[in-house]
Amino acid sequence: MQAAERQVASVMAKDFVSVKAKDQLDFVDDVMNLGRIRHMPVLDGERLIGVVSQRDLLASSLSRALDFEAGQRRNFMRSVVVEEVMTPQPITVGPTASLREAARLMLAHRIGCLPVVEENGHVAGLVTETDLLRGAYAEVAPSSIK
């Protein structure tokens, strides 16, 4: 089978960190920095309601706090919640979607991550640009790449 026809489920990250809409941005920023994470689904219970990315955090802090020093920026981020900066109703794929379809969606919408949602609405994983590259070229499981 050609790599482009493989299913998203074969390359997606099944273990992921999620946040809630009312979580504060300073917490999200810490989690992203510590975990080297660029995208996180925003869940309301088990239901996907958005995605927050490092780009969202950066845009928020730059647009509202350009002249803040580090401590002021942190205080500002503590006053903002995820739902204010997240992308609501994100583009998603199902676990049986092909890598080609996932890549097409990411390119068309200029996004770096797709939540993988099962028919019952449960978030099964996340597929990122890195996962697509790994699936197309590396053929190596994520945990074995350092």
Beta strands, then each sheet from edge to edge (+ up, - down):
strand 1: 39-44
strand 2: 47-53
strand 3: 87-88
strand 4: 113-117
strand 5: 123-128
sheet 1: 1+ 2- 3+
sheet 2: 4+ 5-
end
